[in-house]
Amino acid sequence: MTSVISWNVNGIRAAEKKGFLTWLAEESPDILCLQETKARKEQLPAQLVTPAWKEGTYKTYWQSAKKPGYSGTALFCKTEPLNIRTMNIAEFDDEGRVLAADLKNVTVISAYFPNSQEKGARLGYKLDFCAAMLEFCNALQKEGRHIVLCGDYNIAHKPIDLANPKANEQNPGYLPEERAWMDTFTQAGYADTFRHFCTEPHRYTWWSYRFHAREKNIGWRIDYHCVDNAFLPMIRESSILADITGSDHCPIKLVYTE
């Protein structure tokens, strides 16, 4: 069994102060995908660069944005990947949007999808990223690899995935164009693993810091583990770790067999 956890930590240094390393040692996933790290590797203390687990230390990989304190992704792996890759597209790599690890026949991707922003100010950039991501996943499949696309997609796909769908139809993260891309992605042969196991409402991964939203569970499900359909039979668990605090997002967990 291989466990993969994905978490938008909203600043790795802030998360560390809120117990991130203690949580990591206890949970001990085989692979940890982080988004919105907001730091370059050289800015981090040693315990974040080589964090410990019960039998050793993680190998960590960082893809930071050129803009200081912005965006960024990371991967923590118990065993060294065969290969580490980015999208190899400057406009996305410059914002530290994607970091991928090839592990045997599976590529695990940590992705921080752009926020389309108020009035769709970055919707074009977001949709370009989404299109490039689908091409990236398809190309990996052509190499004979399975896909685990982890991360903060910044999209609630369907009405069940947010507390107030009607009120948010023109808001970033639930724009018609964003939801339509999720339709395109899933129709292209990729599965939302959480919904494969759970069809219940009120299951969210992000809550605003305002209005006591988390206490009231007024949230959005915008963090996903999606896999190619051929890999879906190997997925044993896809869950939301809603009790874990330290960010405005909570971690999500996937377990697969090979």
C-alpha atoms as an extended CHARMM CRD file, in Angstrom:
* protein
*
       258  EXT
         1         1  MET       CA              0.0000000000        0.0000000000        0.0000000000  PROA      1               0.0000000000
         2         2  THR       CA              1.1900000000        3.4960000000       -0.8480000000  PROA      2               0.0000000000
         3         3  SER       CA             -0.2880000000        6.5260000000        0.9110000000  PROA      3               0.0000000000
         4         4  VAL       CA             -0.3290000000        9.9450000000       -0.7450000000  PROA      4               0.0000000000
         5         5  ILE       CA             -1.4310000000       13.0400000000        1.1570000000  PROA      5               0.0000000000
         6         6  SER       CA             -2.0030000000       16.4130000000       -0.4840000000  PROA      6               0.0000000000
         7         7  TRP       CA             -2.2970000000       19.6710000000        1.4550000000  PROA      7               0.0000000000
         8         8  ASN       CA             -2.4270000000       23.3440000000        0.6030000000  PROA      8               0.0000000000
         9         9  VAL       CA             -0.5610000000       24.5660000000        3.6730000000  PROA      9               0.0000000000
        10        10  ASN       CA             -1.0410000000       28.3000000000        2.9610000000  PROA      10              0.0000000000
        11        11  GLY       CA              2.6080000000       28.9600000000        3.8190000000  PROA      11              0.0000000000
        12        12  ILE       CA              4.9210000000       26.1450000000        4.9250000000  PROA      12              0.0000000000
        13        13  ARG       CA              6.6490000000       28.3230000000        7.5180000000  PROA      13              0.0000000000
        14        14  ALA       CA              3.3090000000       29.3230000000        9.0220000000  PROA      14              0.0000000000
        15        15  ALA       CA              2.2070000000       25.6800000000        9.0260000000  PROA      15              0.0000000000
        16        16  GLU       CA              5.3790000000       24.6450000000       10.8440000000  PROA      16              0.0000000000
        17        17  LYS       CA              4.4700000000       26.9910000000       13.6970000000  PROA      17              0.0000000000
        18        18  LYS       CA              1.0600000000       25.2840000000       13.8920000000  PROA      18              0.0000000000
        19        19  GLY       CA              2.3850000000       21.7390000000       14.3850000000  PROA      19              0.0000000000
        20        20  PHE       CA              3.0130000000       20.6310000000       10.8130000000  PROA      20              0.0000000000
        21        21  LEU       CA              6.0980000000       18.5290000000       11.6260000000  PROA      21              0.0000000000
        22        22  THR       CA              4.4330000000       16.7560000000       14.5480000000  PROA      22              0.0000000000
        23        23  TRP       CA              1.4690000000       15.9070000000       12.3180000000  PROA      23              0.0000000000
        24        24  LEU       CA              3.7980000000       14.6950000000        9.5390000000  PROA      24              0.0000000000
        25        25  ALA       CA              5.7180000000       12.3700000000       11.8740000000  PROA      25              0.0000000000
        26        26  GLU       CA              2.4660000000       10.8850000000       13.1660000000  PROA      26              0.0000000000
        27        27  GLU       CA              0.6850000000       10.5290000000        9.8120000000  PROA      27              0.0000000000
        28        28  SER       CA              3.8630000000        9.4530000000        7.9740000000  PROA      28              0.0000000000
        29        29  PRO       CA              2.5560000000        9.2740000000        4.3750000000  PROA      29              0.0000000000
        30        30  ASP       CA              4.7460000000        7.6570000000        1.7450000000  PROA      30              0.0000000000
        31        31  ILE       CA              4.3650000000       10.7860000000       -0.3900000000  PROA      31              0.0000000000
        32        32  LEU       CA              3.2860000000       14.2570000000        0.6660000000  PROA      32              0.0000000000
        33        33  CYS       CA              2.2370000000       16.8230000000       -1.9300000000  PROA      33              0.0000000000
        34        34  LEU       CA              2.1850000000       20.4230000000       -0.7570000000  PROA      34              0.0000000000
        35        35  GLN       CA              0.7790000000       23.5190000000       -2.3860000000  PROA      35              0.0000000000
        36        36  GLU       CA              1.1000000000       27.2200000000       -1.6350000000  PROA      36              0.0000000000
        37        37  THR       CA              4.3950000000       26.7360000000        0.1910000000  PROA      37              0.0000000000
        38        38  LYS       CA              5.2470000000       30.4580000000       -0.2060000000  PROA      38              0.0000000000
        39        39  ALA       CA              8.9790000000       29.8960000000        0.3220000000  PROA      39              0.0000000000
        40        40  ARG       CA             12.2010000000       28.9560000000       -1.4120000000  PROA      40              0.0000000000
        41        41  LYS       CA             14.1130000000       25.9420000000       -0.1390000000  PROA      41              0.0000000000
        42        42  GLU       CA             17.0490000000       28.0780000000        1.0090000000  PROA      42              0.0000000000
        43        43  GLN       CA             14.7190000000       30.0830000000        3.2740000000  PROA      43              0.0000000000
        44        44  LEU       CA             13.6760000000       27.0110000000        5.2440000000  PROA      44              0.0000000000
        45        45  PRO       CA             15.1200000000       25.4740000000        8.4130000000  PROA      45              0.0000000000
        46        46  ALA       CA             16.7580000000       22.0460000000        8.1920000000  PROA      46              0.0000000000
        47        47  GLN       CA             13.8230000000       20.2800000000        9.8520000000  PROA      47              0.0000000000
        48        48  LEU       CA             11.5900000000       21.2990000000        6.9230000000  PROA      48              0.0000000000
        49        49  VAL       CA             14.1470000000       20.4590000000        4.2270000000  PROA      49              0.0000000000
        50        50  THR       CA             14.8300000000       16.9660000000        5.6260000000  PROA      50              0.0000000000
        51        51  PRO       CA             11.8560000000       16.2080000000        7.8930000000  PROA      51              0.0000000000
        52        52  ALA       CA             11.9110000000       13.0260000000        9.9170000000  PROA      52              0.0000000000
        53        53  TRP       CA              9.6610000000       10.0030000000        9.8510000000  PROA      53              0.0000000000
        54        54  LYS       CA              9.8940000000        6.9160000000       12.0460000000  PROA      54              0.0000000000
        55        55  GLU       CA             12.5650000000        5.1460000000       10.0030000000  PROA      55              0.0000000000
        56        56  GLY       CA             14.4960000000        8.0190000000        8.4490000000  PROA      56              0.0000000000
        57        57  THR       CA             14.0830000000       11.3630000000        6.7330000000  PROA      57              0.0000000000
        58        58  TYR       CA             12.0390000000       12.4210000000        3.7450000000  PROA      58              0.0000000000
        59        59  LYS       CA             13.6290000000       13.4050000000        0.4630000000  PROA      59              0.0000000000
        60        60  THR       CA             12.0940000000       16.7650000000       -0.3800000000  PROA      60              0.0000000000
        61        61  TYR       CA             11.7480000000       18.6000000000       -3.6800000000  PROA      61              0.0000000000
        62        62  TRP       CA             10.6860000000       22.2240000000       -4.0830000000  PROA      62              0.0000000000
        63        63  GLN       CA              9.3140000000       24.2460000000       -6.9860000000  PROA      63              0.0000000000
        64        64  SER       CA              9.1060000000       27.8600000000       -5.8890000000  PROA      64              0.0000000000
        65        65  ALA       CA              7.6410000000       30.8800000000       -7.6190000000  PROA      65              0.0000000000
        66        66  LYS       CA              9.9310000000       33.6210000000       -8.8530000000  PROA      66              0.0000000000
        67        67  LYS       CA              7.7600000000       36.0910000000       -6.9330000000  PROA      67              0.0000000000
        68        68  PRO       CA              8.7880000000       35.9350000000       -3.2350000000  PROA      68              0.0000000000
        69        69  GLY       CA              6.2430000000       34.5380000000       -0.7650000000  PROA      69              0.0000000000
        70        70  TYR       CA              3.8520000000       33.3950000000       -3.4690000000  PROA      70              0.0000000000
        71        71  SER       CA              2.4360000000       30.0770000000       -4.6860000000  PROA      71              0.0000000000
        72        72  GLY       CA              4.9300000000       27.1670000000       -4.7950000000  PROA      72              0.0000000000
        73        73  THR       CA              4.6850000000       23.3820000000       -4.6140000000  PROA      73              0.0000000000
        74        74  ALA       CA              6.6990000000       20.6380000000       -2.9290000000  PROA      74              0.0000000000
        75        75  LEU       CA              6.9940000000       16.8610000000       -2.7070000000  PROA      75              0.0000000000
        76        76  PHE       CA              8.1710000000       14.8100000000        0.2760000000  PROA      76              0.0000000000
        77        77  CYS       CA              9.0490000000       11.2090000000       -0.5880000000  PROA      77              0.0000000000
        78        78  LYS       CA             10.2110000000        8.3580000000        1.6300000000  PROA      78              0.0000000000
        79        79  THR       CA             11.9990000000        6.7170000000       -1.2960000000  PROA      79              0.0000000000
        80        80  GLU       CA             13.8310000000        8.5930000000       -4.0260000000  PROA      80              0.0000000000
        81        81  PRO       CA             11.7250000000        9.0090000000       -7.1760000000  PROA      81              0.0000000000
        82        82  LEU       CA             12.9830000000        7.7760000000      -10.5380000000  PROA      82              0.0000000000
        83        83  ASN       CA             12.5600000000       11.2860000000      -11.9010000000  PROA      83              0.0000000000
        84        84  ILE       CA             11.2680000000       14.7350000000      -10.8870000000  PROA      84              0.0000000000
        85        85  ARG       CA              9.5940000000       16.9530000000      -13.4450000000  PROA      85              0.0000000000
        86        86  THR       CA              7.7550000000       20.2310000000      -13.8760000000  PROA      86              0.0000000000
        87        87  MET       CA              5.3560000000       21.1770000000      -16.6610000000  PROA      87              0.0000000000
        88        88  ASN       CA              8.2820000000       22.6740000000      -18.5570000000  PROA      88              0.0000000000
        89        89  ILE       CA              6.1200000000       25.6770000000      -19.4710000000  PROA      89              0.0000000000
        90        90  ALA       CA              7.6850000000       28.9240000000      -18.2540000000  PROA      90              0.0000000000
        91        91  GLU       CA              4.4860000000       30.8420000000      -17.4930000000  PROA      91              0.0000000000
        92        92  PHE       CA              3.3990000000       28.1080000000      -15.0560000000  PROA      92              0.0000000000
        93        93  ASP       CA              6.8070000000       26.9730000000      -13.7830000000  PROA      93              0.0000000000
        94        94  ASP       CA              7.6740000000       30.5900000000      -12.9460000000  PROA      94              0.0000000000
        95        95  GLU       CA              4.7850000000       30.5320000000      -10.4640000000  PROA      95              0.0000000000
        96        96  GLY       CA              5.8340000000       27.1720000000       -8.9970000000  PROA      96              0.0000000000
        97        97  ARG       CA              2.5400000000       25.5970000000      -10.0000000000  PROA      97              0.0000000000
        98        98  VAL       CA              3.5400000000       21.9580000000      -10.5890000000  PROA      98              0.0000000000
        99        99  LEU       CA              6.0150000000       19.3770000000       -9.3350000000  PROA      99              0.0000000000
       100       100  ALA       CA              5.7480000000       15.7140000000      -10.3490000000  PROA      100             0.0000000000
       101       101  ALA       CA              7.5130000000       12.5440000000       -9.2080000000  PROA      101             0.0000000000
       102       102  ASP       CA              7.8310000000        9.3750000000      -11.2840000000  PROA      102             0.0000000000
       103       103  LEU       CA              7.5240000000        6.3350000000       -9.0030000000  PROA      103             0.0000000000
       104       104  LYS       CA              7.6860000000        2.9790000000      -10.7860000000  PROA      104             0.0000000000
       105       105  ASN       CA              4.6870000000        3.1030000000      -13.1320000000  PROA      105             0.0000000000
       106       106  VAL       CA              2.8900000000        5.9640000000      -11.3440000000  PROA      106             0.0000000000
       107       107  THR       CA              3.4880000000        9.7130000000      -11.6200000000  PROA      107             0.0000000000
       108       108  VAL       CA              2.3230000000       11.6990000000       -8.6010000000  PROA      108             0.0000000000
       109       109  ILE       CA              1.7200000000       15.3660000000       -9.4100000000  PROA      109             0.0000000000
       110       110  SER       CA              1.4930000000       18.1480000000       -6.8180000000  PROA      110             0.0000000000
       111       111  ALA       CA             -0.4470000000       20.9400000000       -8.5290000000  PROA      111             0.0000000000
       112       112  TYR       CA             -1.5430000000       24.3680000000       -7.3840000000  PROA      112             0.0000000000
       113       113  PHE       CA             -4.0900000000       25.5020000000       -9.9430000000  PROA      113             0.0000000000
       114       114  PRO       CA             -4.3890000000       29.2840000000      -10.3300000000  PROA      114             0.0000000000
       115       115  ASN       CA             -7.2090000000       31.2210000000       -8.7060000000  PROA      115             0.0000000000
       116       116  SER       CA             -9.3410000000       32.8510000000      -11.3990000000  PROA      116             0.0000000000
       117       117  GLN       CA             -9.7610000000       35.8750000000       -9.0840000000  PROA      117             0.0000000000
       118       118  GLU       CA            -12.5230000000       38.4250000000       -8.7460000000  PROA      118             0.0000000000
       119       119  LYS       CA            -14.4950000000       39.0810000000      -11.9480000000  PROA      119             0.0000000000
       120       120  GLY       CA            -12.3950000000       36.4230000000      -13.6620000000  PROA      120             0.0000000000
       121       121  ALA       CA             -9.3020000000       38.6210000000      -13.7440000000  PROA      121             0.0000000000
       122       122  ARG       CA             -7.0370000000       35.5570000000      -14.2650000000  PROA      122             0.0000000000
       123       123  LEU       CA             -9.5890000000       33.2320000000      -15.8190000000  PROA      123             0.0000000000
       124       124  GLY       CA             -7.6970000000       33.1020000000      -19.1110000000  PROA      124             0.0000000000
       125       125  TYR       CA             -4.4780000000       32.1140000000      -17.3330000000  PROA      125             0.0000000000
       126       126  LYS       CA             -6.3930000000       29.5600000000      -15.2670000000  PROA      126             0.0000000000
       127       127  LEU       CA             -7.9880000000       27.9330000000      -18.3190000000  PROA      127             0.0000000000
       128       128  ASP       CA             -4.6430000000       27.8810000000      -20.1520000000  PROA      128             0.0000000000
       129       129  PHE       CA             -3.1720000000       26.0810000000      -17.1390000000  PROA      129             0.0000000000
       130       130  CYS       CA             -6.0620000000       23.6090000000      -17.0600000000  PROA      130             0.0000000000
       131       131  ALA       CA             -5.6470000000       22.8260000000      -20.7650000000  PROA      131             0.0000000000
       132       132  ALA       CA             -1.8890000000       22.3830000000      -20.3160000000  PROA      132             0.0000000000
       133       133  MET       CA             -2.4710000000       20.0970000000      -17.3380000000  PROA      133             0.0000000000
       134       134  LEU       CA             -4.7370000000       17.8080000000      -19.3440000000  PROA      134             0.0000000000
       135       135  GLU       CA             -2.0680000000       17.6380000000      -22.0720000000  PROA      135             0.0000000000
       136       136  PHE       CA              0.5950000000       16.9370000000      -19.4180000000  PROA      136             0.0000000000
       137       137  CYS       CA             -1.4240000000       14.0550000000      -17.9490000000  PROA      137             0.0000000000
       138       138  ASN       CA             -2.2280000000       12.6240000000      -21.3790000000  PROA      138             0.0000000000
       139       139  ALA       CA              1.4480000000       12.7430000000      -22.3660000000  PROA      139             0.0000000000
       140       140  LEU       CA              2.4220000000       10.8800000000      -19.1980000000  PROA      140             0.0000000000
       141       141  GLN       CA             -0.1590000000        8.2180000000      -19.9670000000  PROA      141             0.0000000000
       142       142  LYS       CA              1.3180000000        7.8260000000      -23.4450000000  PROA      142             0.0000000000
       143       143  GLU       CA              4.6100000000        7.0240000000      -21.6860000000  PROA      143             0.0000000000
       144       144  GLY       CA              2.7570000000        4.1310000000      -20.0530000000  PROA      144             0.0000000000
       145       145  ARG       CA              2.3910000000        5.8250000000      -16.6890000000  PROA      145             0.0000000000
       146       146  HSD       CA             -0.5860000000        6.0380000000      -14.3370000000  PROA      146             0.0000000000
       147       147  ILE       CA             -1.5250000000        9.4890000000      -13.0500000000  PROA      147             0.0000000000
       148       148  VAL       CA             -2.2670000000       10.7230000000       -9.5330000000  PROA      148             0.0000000000
       149       149  LEU       CA             -3.0460000000       14.4210000000       -9.8900000000  PROA      149             0.0000000000
       150       150  CYS       CA             -3.0640000000       15.8160000000       -6.3570000000  PROA      150             0.0000000000
       151       151  GLY       CA             -3.6690000000       19.3140000000       -5.2300000000  PROA      151             0.0000000000
       152       152  ASP       CA             -5.6630000000       22.4670000000       -4.9050000000  PROA      152             0.0000000000
       153       153  TYR       CA             -7.5890000000       22.7790000000       -8.1700000000  PROA      153             0.0000000000
       154       154  ASN       CA             -9.3250000000       25.9670000000       -6.9930000000  PROA      154             0.0000000000
       155       155  ILE       CA            -12.5080000000       24.5540000000       -8.5450000000  PROA      155             0.0000000000
       156       156  ALA       CA            -15.6340000000       23.1930000000       -6.8970000000  PROA      156             0.0000000000
       157       157  HSD       CA            -16.9300000000       20.8770000000       -9.5960000000  PROA      157             0.0000000000
       158       158  LYS       CA            -20.5960000000       20.3630000000       -8.7740000000  PROA      158             0.0000000000
       159       159  PRO       CA            -23.2590000000       21.8780000000       -6.4700000000  PROA      159             0.0000000000
       160       160  ILE       CA            -22.5650000000       19.1620000000       -3.8760000000  PROA      160             0.0000000000
       161       161  ASP       CA            -18.9920000000       20.4410000000       -3.6020000000  PROA      161             0.0000000000
       162       162  LEU       CA            -19.7370000000       23.7570000000       -1.9000000000  PROA      162             0.0000000000
       163       163  ALA       CA            -22.1240000000       24.9480000000        0.7740000000  PROA      163             0.0000000000
       164       164  ASN       CA            -23.8100000000       27.7420000000       -1.2080000000  PROA      164             0.0000000000
       165       165  PRO       CA            -23.7000000000       26.8990000000       -4.9250000000  PROA      165             0.0000000000
       166       166  LYS       CA            -26.4210000000       29.2890000000       -6.1110000000  PROA      166             0.0000000000
       167       167  ALA       CA            -24.8460000000       32.2930000000       -4.4070000000  PROA      167             0.0000000000
       168       168  ASN       CA            -21.4130000000       31.4840000000       -5.8650000000  PROA      168             0.0000000000
       169       169  GLU       CA            -22.1980000000       30.8650000000       -9.5200000000  PROA      169             0.0000000000
       170       170  GLN       CA            -20.3070000000       33.9830000000      -10.6130000000  PROA      170             0.0000000000
       171       171  ASN       CA            -17.5150000000       33.7070000000       -8.0570000000  PROA      171             0.0000000000
       172       172  PRO       CA            -13.9640000000       32.4700000000       -8.6720000000  PROA      172             0.0000000000
       173       173  GLY       CA            -13.6720000000       28.7330000000       -8.1640000000  PROA      173             0.0000000000
       174       174  TYR       CA            -17.2220000000       28.0480000000       -9.3000000000  PROA      174             0.0000000000
       175       175  LEU       CA            -17.3720000000       29.9040000000      -12.5950000000  PROA      175             0.0000000000
       176       176  PRO       CA            -19.1470000000       28.0510000000      -15.4250000000  PROA      176             0.0000000000
       177       177  GLU       CA            -15.9050000000       27.8730000000      -17.4230000000  PROA      177             0.0000000000
       178       178  GLU       CA            -14.0620000000       26.2550000000      -14.5200000000  PROA      178             0.0000000000
       179       179  ARG       CA            -16.7500000000       23.6710000000      -13.9220000000  PROA      179             0.0000000000
       180       180  ALA       CA            -16.8820000000       22.9630000000      -17.6550000000  PROA      180             0.0000000000
       181       181  TRP       CA            -13.1510000000       22.1870000000      -17.6330000000  PROA      181             0.0000000000
       182       182  MET       CA            -13.6700000000       19.6940000000      -14.8080000000  PROA      182             0.0000000000
       183       183  ASP       CA            -16.3180000000       18.0510000000      -16.9870000000  PROA      183             0.0000000000
       184       184  THR       CA            -13.8320000000       17.9590000000      -19.8610000000  PROA      184             0.0000000000
       185       185  PHE       CA            -11.1250000000       16.4910000000      -17.6320000000  PROA      185             0.0000000000
       186       186  THR       CA            -13.2670000000       13.7190000000      -16.1860000000  PROA      186             0.0000000000
       187       187  GLN       CA            -14.7660000000       12.9180000000      -19.5990000000  PROA      187             0.0000000000
       188       188  ALA       CA            -11.2040000000       12.5890000000      -20.9420000000  PROA      188             0.0000000000
       189       189  GLY       CA            -10.6690000000        9.5530000000      -18.7110000000  PROA      189             0.0000000000
       190       190  TYR       CA             -9.8060000000       10.8450000000      -15.2450000000  PROA      190             0.0000000000
       191       191  ALA       CA            -11.6940000000       10.0600000000      -12.0490000000  PROA      191             0.0000000000
       192       192  ASP       CA            -12.3820000000       12.1510000000       -8.9490000000  PROA      192             0.0000000000
       193       193  THR       CA            -11.4120000000        9.4830000000       -6.4370000000  PROA      193             0.0000000000
       194       194  PHE       CA            -13.1870000000       11.0360000000       -3.4550000000  PROA      194             0.0000000000
       195       195  ARG       CA            -16.5300000000       10.9640000000       -5.2420000000  PROA      195             0.0000000000
       196       196  HSD       CA            -15.8360000000        7.3690000000       -6.2970000000  PROA      196             0.0000000000
       197       197  PHE       CA            -16.0220000000        6.4200000000       -2.6220000000  PROA      197             0.0000000000
       198       198  CYS       CA            -18.2640000000        9.1200000000       -1.1420000000  PROA      198             0.0000000000
       199       199  THR       CA            -21.4460000000       10.6450000000       -2.5460000000  PROA      199             0.0000000000
       200       200  GLU       CA            -22.4180000000       12.4800000000        0.6420000000  PROA      200             0.0000000000
       201       201  PRO       CA            -22.8160000000       16.2770000000        0.7580000000  PROA      201             0.0000000000
       202       202  HSD       CA            -21.1710000000       18.6860000000        3.2190000000  PROA      202             0.0000000000
       203       203  ARG       CA            -17.6780000000       17.2830000000        2.6890000000  PROA      203             0.0000000000
       204       204  TYR       CA            -15.2710000000       20.1550000000        2.1370000000  PROA      204             0.0000000000
       205       205  THR       CA            -11.5310000000       20.8560000000        2.0410000000  PROA      205             0.0000000000
       206       206  TRP       CA            -11.4050000000       24.6650000000        2.2930000000  PROA      206             0.0000000000
       207       207  TRP       CA            -13.1550000000       27.1680000000        4.5280000000  PROA      207             0.0000000000
       208       208  SER       CA            -12.8580000000       30.9390000000        4.6210000000  PROA      208             0.0000000000
       209       209  TYR       CA            -11.1680000000       32.3660000000        7.6990000000  PROA      209             0.0000000000
       210       210  ARG       CA            -14.1130000000       34.7690000000        7.9200000000  PROA      210             0.0000000000
       211       211  PHE       CA            -17.5210000000       34.3520000000        9.5800000000  PROA      211             0.0000000000
       212       212  HSD       CA            -16.4890000000       31.2230000000       11.5540000000  PROA      212             0.0000000000
       213       213  ALA       CA            -16.9660000000       29.2920000000        8.3010000000  PROA      213             0.0000000000
       214       214  ARG       CA            -15.0250000000       26.2210000000        9.4150000000  PROA      214             0.0000000000
       215       215  GLU       CA            -16.9370000000       25.9080000000       12.6990000000  PROA      215             0.0000000000
       216       216  LYS       CA            -20.1900000000       26.1000000000       10.7160000000  PROA      216             0.0000000000
       217       217  ASN       CA            -18.8170000000       23.8640000000        7.9270000000  PROA      217             0.0000000000
       218       218  ILE       CA            -19.5900000000       26.4560000000        5.2770000000  PROA      218             0.0000000000
       219       219  GLY       CA            -16.9110000000       25.2840000000        2.8710000000  PROA      219             0.0000000000
       220       220  TRP       CA            -15.8030000000       24.2380000000       -0.5760000000  PROA      220             0.0000000000
       221       221  ARG       CA            -14.2970000000       20.9870000000       -1.8400000000  PROA      221             0.0000000000
       222       222  ILE       CA            -11.5360000000       22.2730000000       -4.1170000000  PROA      222             0.0000000000
       223       223  ASP       CA             -8.7050000000       19.8250000000       -3.3170000000  PROA      223             0.0000000000
       224       224  TYR       CA             -8.6180000000       16.5570000000       -5.2460000000  PROA      224             0.0000000000
       225       225  HSD       CA             -6.8430000000       13.3110000000       -5.9410000000  PROA      225             0.0000000000
       226       226  CYS       CA             -7.7430000000       12.4710000000       -9.5360000000  PROA      226             0.0000000000
       227       227  VAL       CA             -6.4090000000        9.3890000000      -11.3170000000  PROA      227             0.0000000000
       228       228  ASP       CA             -6.6400000000        7.8980000000      -14.7890000000  PROA      228             0.0000000000
       229       229  ASN       CA             -9.5920000000        5.5440000000      -15.0360000000  PROA      229             0.0000000000
       230       230  ALA       CA             -7.3570000000        2.5280000000      -15.6010000000  PROA      230             0.0000000000
       231       231  PHE       CA             -5.7370000000        3.1240000000      -12.2050000000  PROA      231             0.0000000000
       232       232  LEU       CA             -9.0190000000        3.5340000000      -10.3340000000  PROA      232             0.0000000000
       233       233  PRO       CA             -9.3350000000       -0.1930000000       -9.4200000000  PROA      233             0.0000000000
       234       234  MET       CA             -6.0560000000        0.1250000000       -7.4940000000  PROA      234             0.0000000000
       235       235  ILE       CA             -7.3590000000        2.9130000000       -5.2320000000  PROA      235             0.0000000000
       236       236  ARG       CA             -8.2070000000        1.6490000000       -1.7680000000  PROA      236             0.0000000000
       237       237  GLU       CA             -9.0530000000        4.9230000000        0.0110000000  PROA      237             0.0000000000
       238       238  SER       CA             -9.7190000000        8.5530000000       -0.8230000000  PROA      238             0.0000000000
       239       239  SER       CA            -10.5980000000       10.6380000000        2.1920000000  PROA      239             0.0000000000
       240       240  ILE       CA            -10.7120000000       14.1640000000        3.5950000000  PROA      240             0.0000000000
       241       241  LEU       CA             -8.8270000000       14.7650000000        6.8520000000  PROA      241             0.0000000000
       242       242  ALA       CA            -11.1380000000       17.5510000000        7.9640000000  PROA      242             0.0000000000
       243       243  ASP       CA            -10.0280000000       17.4920000000       11.5990000000  PROA      243             0.0000000000
       244       244  ILE       CA             -6.4580000000       18.5500000000       10.7320000000  PROA      244             0.0000000000
       245       245  THR       CA             -5.9790000000       22.2770000000       11.1920000000  PROA      245             0.0000000000
       246       246  GLY       CA             -3.0260000000       24.5490000000       10.4790000000  PROA      246             0.0000000000
       247       247  SER       CA             -4.2920000000       26.0020000000        7.1850000000  PROA      247             0.0000000000
       248       248  ASP       CA             -7.5420000000       27.2060000000        5.6490000000  PROA      248             0.0000000000
       249       249  HSD       CA             -7.3960000000       23.9210000000        3.7040000000  PROA      249             0.0000000000
       250       250  CYS       CA             -7.3010000000       20.4700000000        5.2770000000  PROA      250             0.0000000000
       251       251  PRO       CA             -5.2490000000       17.5540000000        3.9410000000  PROA      251             0.0000000000
       252       252  ILE       CA             -6.6920000000       14.8750000000        1.6900000000  PROA      252             0.0000000000
       253       253  LYS       CA             -5.4840000000       11.2760000000        1.6040000000  PROA      253             0.0000000000
       254       254  LEU       CA             -5.2230000000        8.5920000000       -1.0850000000  PROA      254             0.0000000000
       255       255  VAL       CA             -4.1090000000        4.9770000000       -0.6270000000  PROA      255             0.0000000000
       256       256  TYR       CA             -3.3350000000        2.7420000000       -3.6000000000  PROA      256             0.0000000000
       257       257  THR       CA             -1.8740000000       -0.6790000000       -4.3460000000  PROA      257             0.0000000000
       258       258  GLU       CA              0.3820000000       -1.3970000000       -7.3000000000  PROA      258             0.0000000000
